[in-house]
Structure formats: structure tokens, C-alpha cells
Amino acid sequence: MVSNFKQLVEEVKSSKNRMISVAVAQDLDVLEALEKAQKSDLADAILVGDQKKIEKLAKDNKIKLSNFEIVDIADENEAVKRSVILIREGKADILMKGLCSTTTLMKNVLDKEYGLRQSGLLSHLAIFEIASYHKLILMSDAALNIAPNLEEKIGITENAITAAHRLGIEKPKVAIITAVEKINPGKMPATTDAAIISKMAERGQIKGALVDGPLAVDNAFSRKSCEVKGIISEVGGDADIAIVPEIESGNIFYKLLSYLAGAKTAGIIIGAKVPIVLTSRSDSDETKFLSIAAAARIS
């Protein structure tokens, strides 16, 4: 079981090297993260984008490009398309977002002719390491599915469980997060969705995990909170995965941990043919590097 990012990086180092296809690679933090990943024996990369801009960034910041292949395409959409096709051609194992919009990236990923979609739902998975918690926290979905219905929440949950298994968590504990721990179908329909998902897992319709909900954030991550509120739960106070009700709460969760709690963070899209490194354009090179490591571990 991977319990922190240092361990995750070491495990990826000891496995096969991956190839990353980078969509619109003229981004300094992306290039720095890729250089670190290459030096750490995590992954190599094919840089798709404006070659002149890539080379200028590298020269100005003393980044060595000789170990990377560059595919010179200046147009954003065409660069993203080519980066996706490289995956389909078997030339790369991981897709990474560079200096392009998420909309452009996902339009190409979901293209029926050459895209990377499989039969199920795609979802975003954030991974956090925070000093106040005893293991990694996985959270979904903060960046892709805006207002998921019950069926989509089930898909998001199943994707996160699969990712947790690939991180070595044999039976992850999944908290279906809402504002409260009590079911309130009239005013808080998310609590009803959480209860349904929890019951589905109890009856074996969702496999490979312990699932409980509705649980508020304090119930999910604090045993004392569960004791005070009289909540008896195998998940409460020890959650591996938090499934949020919609993108707004997920985005707030993500940014609170990243910016105010100082969490180390990774972000990827799961459910496609390959993992997709998807972070904000404002995220640091460390976040992008850890996201590469997470994608490599899950691939």
C-alpha cells in the first residue's frame, strides 16, 4: 500500500519506464516536471507543440531537451490531436496536459474516431498528502464532472476504487461526502445518493471497497467526530477516498488542501484508455511531477 508520495515515486522508479505524450508542451512548469521525471527514471516524453517556444523556454531555464522527442505543431487543437493519436499508435503510455485548455484536451480525448474513451465514465482524481492525516487521501471529482447524477456518481466511485487498487490499497475505504451525515431527501438529495451508493456496495453491486455515506468531511477523516456524533462506521475517521457531490465542493476541497493546508497534490483523469495528467495551468512543477508519478503508478 502506497501511503505517501515518496513511496509512490520510489515504486515507480523500480518499475518499467513510461512514455508521456505531452499536449502543447511549451509550459515551463511542465518542462521542469518532465525533466525531473526523466532524471528520476519515472518517464520519458514526446513534446508536442510549438518547437520554437519549447526550445526558448528550455534554453532560458537551462532545461536539457536532448532526451526528449519534439513534434513541432503550433496550432493548439492540432497539437492536442497529435498527442492523443500518439497514444492510439502505441507510442506513449500516458497523456499529459500542457499549455492547452481542458476543453480542447477533452474534446480530442473523447473524439469517436481517434480518442481514448472506453465504455465507462471519465473522472478526475486528486491525490493529497497532508501532515495532519496518516495516509494519502484520494478525492473525486473536482475538475471534470460538473453535477453528476446518481449513475455518474457510481461511475466516479468505481473509477476511484480501481485507481486505489492500482496504488496497492487492497480494500479502500470510501466516504461518500455530503454536508451532513443524516439522510435528508427533501432538501439534500445528495444524501440520498450517498445512501444508495453505500447500500449498493453493502450488497456487492460496487465491489472491492468499503463504502459508507452520507458522511460529512469531519466524519470521514476524524474518529473523534464519529465518536462524538455516535456514528458507527468502518470508513469513518479512516477514509482513503472521498467522493464529493459535485464539482463546486470538489474544487473547494482541492484548493483548501492545496493552498491553505499545504498538501502535496497530484491530479489525473482516470477511466480512459490511459491515465491523463491533468493539473491547473497555475499548479507548480512539483504538483505536475507528482501527477506524472501517480499516472505512471496507475497505468
Secondary structure as UniProt FT lines:
FT   HELIX           5..13
FT   STRAND          18..23
FT   HELIX           28..39
FT   TURN            40..41
FT   STRAND          43..49
FT   HELIX           51..60
FT   TURN            61..62
FT   TURN            66..67
FT   STRAND          69..72
FT   HELIX           76..88
FT   TURN            89..90
FT   STRAND          94..97
FT   HELIX           102..109
FT   TURN            112..114
FT   STRAND          123..129
FT   TURN            131..132
FT   STRAND          137..140
FT   HELIX           150..166
FT   TURN            167..168
FT   STRAND          173..177
FT   TURN            185..187
FT   HELIX           189..202
FT   TURN            203..204
FT   STRAND          210..215
FT   HELIX           217..221
FT   HELIX           223..229
FT   TURN            236..237
FT   STRAND          241..243
FT   HELIX           247..255
FT   HELIX           256..260
FT   STRAND          264..270
FT   STRAND          276..277
FT   TURN            281..282
FT   HELIX           285..298
//
